[in-house]
């Protein structure tokens, strides 16, 4: 079981920046998270499931953190004391209690294509294993090639492609790849 209040990991430098990964708590980095999302250009948020540029949504996340339902991970630039990435898993409920659903992996523009997204995925996998989840799933818009590649490189497999499944704010539809990854070693070998 993860100690949410004290969890922190340090990574090798990303794009020359010292990075710490920690879990979001209602006491830390809320303003930094809002700032990172507000500064994101629209093209970086088009494939996200929620309107992360709505500060009310982020404040709701902070007020209602329930680690039995969500595992929220932040990437922090240590030297500049700013949030540079966010990712989170929603835990399945009921008969899906053993499945984690990666809702988003978001990396701020200066750190895109530098491996930070892959690093966040690695740590989500680690956290899910520590929480005894048995499967992870993710839905990725197929046109978001870098994100799709990152998940495939981390052992996820495409199980289905759902045509016109994602509707953007402007009404355009996109295909979505449904990806899964087993977390138990015996399942992973047969996967």
Secondary structure, 3 states (H helix, E strand, C coil): CCCCCCCEEEEEEECCEEEEEEECCCCCCHHHHHHHHHHCCHHHHCCCCCCCCCHHHHHHHHHCCCCCCEEEEEEEECCCCEEEEEEEEEECCHHHCCEEEEEEEEECHHHCCCCHHHHHHHHHHHHHHHCCCCEEEEEEECCCHHHHHHHHHCCCEEEEEEEEEEECCCCCEEEEEEEEEECCHHHHHHC
